[in-house]
Amino acid sequence: MNIKYIQILVDAENDLDEGRAFYGKQGENIGDYFWDSLLSDIESLVIFGGIHSKKLGFYRILSKRFPYAIYYDVNDDTVSVVAILPM
């Protein structure tokens, strides 16, 4: 696939904010590390978008550093992230 764009939908952005707030309470800079890590996982979808197995009708990638799953869909050259949920 030739992915050019990544779109993070409002619900997924809210999921990111909630995760950042949760980990922010765990220790200094952990919330920021969570945010950066998940964004890195999302950015990898430019290369790997569409190769993951589908769960609940969406592609799912597991975060490398946190127990979170990123659910997304692929339409033409765009990945749309629909949810970012704790496992």
Contact map, one row per residue, 1 for C-alpha under 8 A:
111000000000000000000000000000000000000000000000110000000000000000000000000010000000000
111100000000000000000000000000000000000000000110000000000000000000000000000010000000000
111111000000000000000000000000000000000000001110100000000000000000000000000111100000000
011111000000000000000000000000000000000000000100000000000000000000000000000011000000000
001111100000000000000000000000000000000000000100000000000000000000000000000011100000000
001111110000000000000000000000000000000000101100000000000000000000000000000001111000000
000011111000000000000000000000000000000000000000000000000000000000000000000001111000000
000001111101100000000000000000000000000000000000000000000000000000000000000000011100000
000000111111100000000000000000000000000000000000000000000000000000000000000000011110000
000000011111110000000000000000000000000000000000000000000000000000000000000000000100000
000000001111111000000000000000000000000000000000000000000000000000000000000000000110000
000000011111111100000000000000000000000000000000000000000000000000000000000000001111000
000000011111111110000000000000000000000000000000000000000000000000000000000000000010000
000000000111111111000000000000000000000000000000000000000000000000000000000000000000000
000000000011111111100000000000000000000000000000000000000000000000000000000000000011100
000000000001111111110000000000000010010000000000000000000000000000000000000000000001000
000000000000111111111000000000000000000000000000000000000000000000000000000000000000000
000000000000011111111100000000000000000000000000000000000000000000000000000000000000000
000000000000001111111110000000100110000000000000000000000000000000000000000000000000000
000000000000000111111111000001110110000000000000000000000000000000000000000000000000000
000000000000000011111111100000100000000000000000000000000000000000000000000000000000000
000000000000000001111111110000100000000000000000000000000000000000000000000000000000000
000000000000000000111111111001100100000000000000000000000000000000000000000000000000000
000000000000000000011111111111110000000000000000000000000000000000000000000000000000000
000000000000000000001111111100100000000000000000000000000000000000000000000000000000000
000000000000000000000111111101100000000000000000000000000000000000000000000000000000000
000000000000000000000011111111100000000000000000000000000000000000000000000000000000000
000000000000000000000001111111100000000000000000000000000000000000000000000000000000000
000000000000000000000001001111111000000000000000000000000000000000000000000000000000000
000000000000000000010011011111111100000000000000000000000000000000000000000000000000000
000000000000000000111111111111111110000000000000000000000000000000000000000000000000000
000000000000000000010001000011111111000000000000000000000000000000000000000000000000000
000000000000000000000000000011111111100000000000000000000000000000000000000000000000000
000000000000000000110010000001111111110000000000000000000000000001000000000000000000000
000000000000000100110000000000111111111000000000000000000000000000000000000000000000000
000000000000000000000000000000011111111100000000000000000000000000000000000000000000000
000000000000000000000000000000001111111110000000000000000000001110000000000000000000000
000000000000000100000000000000000111111111000000000000000000001000000000000000000000000
000000000000000000000000000000000011111111100000000000000000000000000000000000000000000
000000000000000000000000000000000001111111110000000000000000000000000000000000000000000
000000000000000000000000000000000000111111111000000000000000001100000000000000000000000
000000000000000000000000000000000000011111111000000000000000000000000100000000000000000
000001000000000000000000000000000000001111111100000000000000000000000000000000000000000
000000000000000000000000000000000000000111111111100000000000000000000000000000000000000
001001000000000000000000000000000000000011111111110000000000000000000000000000100000000
011111000000000000000000000000000000000000111111100000000000000000000000000000100000000
011000000000000000000000000000000000000000011111100000000000000000000000000000000000000
000000000000000000000000000000000000000000011111111100000000000000000000000000000000000
101000000000000000000000000000000000000000011111111100000000000000000000010000100000000
100000000000000000000000000000000000000000001001111100000010000000000000110000000000000
000000000000000000000000000000000000000000000001111110000000000000000000000000000000000
000000000000000000000000000000000000000000000001111111000011100000000000000000000000000
000000000000000000000000000000000000000000000000001111100011000000000000000000000000000
000000000000000000000000000000000000000000000000000111111111000000000000000000000000000
000000000000000000000000000000000000000000000000000011111111000000000000000000000000000
000000000000000000000000000000000000000000000000000001111100000000000000000000000000000
000000000000000000000000000000000000000000000000000001111110000000000000000000000000000
000000000000000000000000000000000000000000000000000001111111000000000011100000000000000
000000000000000000000000000000000000000000000000010111101111100000000011100000000000000
000000000000000000000000000000000000000000000000000111100111110000001111000000000000000
000000000000000000000000000000000000000000000000000100000011111000001110000000000000000
000000000000000000000000000000000000000000000000000000000001111100111100000000000000000
000000000000000000000000000000000000110010000000000000000000111111111100000000000000000
000000000000000000000000000000000000100010000000000000000000011111000000000000000000000
000000000000000000000000000000000000100000000000000000000000001111100000000000000000000
000000000000000000000000000000000100000000000000000000000000001111110000000000000000000
000000000000000000000000000000000000000000000000000000000000011011111000000000000000011
000000000000000000000000000000000000000000000000000000000000011001111100000000000001111
000000000000000000000000000000000000000000000000000000000001111000111110000000000001111
000000000000000000000000000000000000000001000000000000000001111000011111000000001111100
000000000000000000000000000000000000000000000000000000000111100000001111100000001111000
000000000000000000000000000000000000000000000000000000000111000000000111110000111110000
000000000000000000000000000000000000000000000000010000000110000000000011111000111100000
000000000000000000000000000000000000000000000000110000000000000000000001111111110000000
000000000000000000000000000000000000000000000000000000000000000000000000111111110000000
001000000000000000000000000000000000000000000000000000000000000000000000011111000000000
111110000000000000000000000000000000000000000000000000000000000000000000011111100000000
001111100000000000000000000000000000000000000000000000000000000000000000011111110000000
001011100000000000000000000000000000000000001100100000000000000000000001111011111000000
000001111000000000000000000000000000000000000000000000000000000000000001111001111100000
000001111001000000000000000000000000000000000000000000000000000000000111100000111111000
000000011111000000000000000000000000000000000000000000000000000000000111100000011111000
000000001011101000000000000000000000000000000000000000000000000000000111000000001111100
000000000001001100000000000000000000000000000000000000000000000000011110000000001111110
000000000000001000000000000000000000000000000000000000000000000000011100000000000011111
000000000000000000000000000000000000000000000000000000000000000000111000000000000001111
000000000000000000000000000000000000000000000000000000000000000000111000000000000000111
